[in-house]
Amino acid sequence: MSTISTTTTLSTSLTGRRLPRWTPAATVVGAALLAVLLGTVFSIHSKLQWCLLGAIFFVLGQYLLAFSVEGRRQAKNGLITSLVWVAFLLALLPLVGLLYYTISQGIGVINVTFLTHSMNDISPNQTGGGLYHALIATLEQVGLAVAMAGPVGILTAVYLVEYGNGGLLAKWVTFFVDVMSGIPSIVAGLFILTFWIMILDMPYTGFAGSLALAILMMPIVVRSTEEMLKLVPNELREASLALGVPKWKTIVRIVLPTSIGGITTGLMLAVARIIGETAPILMLVFGTDLINNNPFSGPQSSLPLYVYQQYNAGTDASQARAWGAALVLIVLVMLLNLVARGIARWKAPKHRA
Amino acid sequence: MDLPDTDLPDEAPPRDNRAHDSGAQDGRAQDSAATEAPQSPTTTDLLADSHQANRGGTATSEPTKRGKRVVRPGDLIFAGASRGSGILLLVVMAAIATFLTIRSVNAISVDHGNFFTTSGFDIEDTPMVFGMSALVLGTVVSAVVAMVLAVPVSIGVALFISHLAPRRMAQALGYVVDLLAAVPSIVYGLWGALFLVPHMLGVNAWLNQYFAWTYVFKQDYAGDQPRSLFTVGVLLAIMILPIVTAVTREIFLQVPRAHEEAALALGATRWEVIRTAVLPFARSGIISASMLGLGRALGETMAVATVLSPSLVLSLHITDPGGSTIAQNIATQFGDALGSGRDALIASGLVLFIITLLVNGGARLIIARRKDYSGANA
């Protein structure tokens, strides 16, 4: 295609001149050597700068080599490929760093005492204590939120897909689900604070927190359920209706079971989203160091809130506890994600191409 | 049709009018054509039909030529419940807007500063003087820094996963990105405060040394702990990166295979395929993914509250410690605020709500416009 390269390599073959397959590896080695050399000569201490230098040399080297041998278009292709690799490594670095750091800091803290005790009578600079009260409160609050947002969300999605028919109400609901999914968590917290605590004069309880979590969860559930219901083939509905099955029974016995895998996955992912919400919890559940199993009366704690409080306490012992709780939180979220994926895979139609 | 349908309830299945609701428009037309075989369905027929469908079958058994309408309580209850949930959702949204607005109006009426231009947020003394300018500035600056850093990298990573990485590696990476997108923000906050802040010291000094002429990277307090808006921006970038990547990757995977193959068949290199087939198709998707990330960054509370050492000054030296965002300010001041002080915080929350609304609305508009002229569904 490019005239220059074809004229220079006219005789040999149909394909243009290509670099051997080992070139990228060789360039990596060359760039690394150059970076180390420059680093030691100019006495650059930061390893990060060495890496950056190496990356720059690698990209440049690849480009120049490809340009001289394969031509401009191939060189540009190589340049972009290298840049994408760099972007990928750049992104991976902090993310893996975050996971690694949390695990390495948190793993030493977690033991049976940590998981089964509260912070009762433990001052910030003492070691010991645990997150049992926070863990149990988080599970209760999230459970309540699911109990509220789950049915409402799923029914709303059913309305949008099965009954809405593109009507005015359906359009409004769709629009406001979008709006709702953009609500910052702290604003949801503020709303429950005004409505539930300031106007209805209710006390600070775990339930207040779960109300805010439910608001945050609802749009996610509606969205994912809606997508799943849309995937149910219309033939199934028609077949059921043709047999004289009432519409509601068609939905409950045919449509929902067909998409139950996807709906569960959506629910799990929504739970994973809200389980780490701190801001509304911070305003609504008040926080306590004691075990309170009743989310409807008295202040509760929560895992993310516990992390925040232990971090804010500022002592070594409390920050170690913060890392431990953060690790427990991450593990919970990951478990939820994996279970969701497992369900999705297990329930996925087997014959799909 | 000689026999009325009502006499043959078993042979002709009862024409449940709600059956049409699930079908598309043409499905409805076919349906009526099938049951009223000899007559071709006229427009009036269809209109009447849809009208009755909307009524939800209030008439019990009208012996019309269309057949018996059976009203089942189950249907009524279920339809009512699902419609009710939809309405409940609208009511909640309306309540949020109403209550926040009422409280905000209360707060602004006792504000002794200008709500928009005052930079301080003093809500503990009795004549309260507060305004949004410094908070909005901090919120926007940190979110913009996050976007500038995160979006190009996310696009790169998404391209890597969808088009460049070896297939097995790509699948594993997809999982990893999804998992990372679910890491709670408080964990990012903890990591940011205890790990990232000390490590940003060198970066800030370097920026100050070589890029002080840009004004934004100039440091008035060089060497201080970098609990600054810039650090917050970097942390937010790391935080929204998995989300933006996950959404963008989904879009890239939806690019029709035929488009890419067409480009390849014309002799395009991989980059040319991406530039001519993938990116144009995905442009609006990338924009909406970025907006989603921007919304997250604007409303993020805990990751900012742990990292920042808040101060309410109007300064664009983003690497200097200080600055404050709306969400973080609410979280920090909430504990001490009482009565109208809380109203003031609620007013700032309303401003945040409006900002995120505008951002999300913008994203929706872009997507909606895209739908109109996209021929990609084929």
Interface residues (C-beta under 8 A of the other chain):
Chain A: M1 S46 R73 Q74 K76 N77 L79 I80 T81 L83 V84 W85 V86 A87 F88 L90 A91 P94 L95 G97 L98 L99 Y101 T102 P151 V152 G153 L155 T156 V158 Y159 L160 E162 Y163 G164 N165 G167 L169 A170 W172 V173 F176 V177 D178 V179 M180 S181 G182 I183 P184 S185 I186 V187 A188 L190 F191 L193 T194 F195 M198 I199 I215 M218 V222 N234 R237 E238 L241 A242 L243 G244 P246 K247 W248 K249 I251 V252 L269 A272 R273 I275 G276 E277 T278 A279 L282 M283 P304 V307 Y308 Y311 Q319 A322 W323 A326 L329 I330 V333 M334 L336 N337 R341
Chain B: P13 P14 D16 R18 A19 D21 S22 G23 A24 G27 A53 N54 R72 G74 D75 I77 F78 A79 A81 S82 R83 G84 S85 G86 I87 L88 L89 L90 V92 M93 A95 I96 F99 L100 R103 P152 V153 S154 I155 G156 V157 L159 F160 L164 A165 Y175 D178 L179 L180 A182 V183 P184 S185 I186 V187 Y188 G189 L190 W191 A193 L194 F195 L196 G202 I238 L241 P242 T245 G267 T269 R270 W271 E272 I274 G295 L298 G299 E300 T301 M302 A305 T306 A327 I330 A331 F334 R342 L345 I346 G349 L350 L352 F353 T356 L357 V359 N360 G361 R364
